[in-house]
Amino acid sequence: MPTLGIRGLGERATTRLERQADREGSNVNAWVARILAGAGSRSGPARKRRVIDDLDALAGTWSASQARAFARDTSPFSEVAPGLRG
C-alpha cells in the first residue's frame, strides 16, 4: 500500500483531525484513509456518529465568578409572569 504525506498542514488542522479521529474511536491515519476512500463516491464515506445529548462536557469548566454570573443572569427565567400564573 502506498504512503501519502501531506505537507503544509497546520497545527490547528492536525489537532482537529486528531480530535475527530478520537471522537470516532480511530487513529488519524485510519480516519483520513476512510475519508479519502469515500471521497470519490456520491454518498461519501460511512460515518459513525456519536450523539451527545447532555452537558457533561461543560461540567467544571466555569470559574466560580462565571457560575455566579450565569446564575444571576438566568434567575429571571425561574419567575412566572404575573399574567401567566394559574
RABEL-V633693 format. One record per pair of residues at least 24 apart in sequence whose ideal C-beta (glycine too) atoms are under 7 Angstrom apart, sorted by the first residue. I is the first residue (numbers start at 0). GAP is how many residues later the second one is. If there is no record, write none. Layout:
BEGIN
I;GAP + I;GAP
END
This chain:
BEGIN
22;27 + 23;24
END
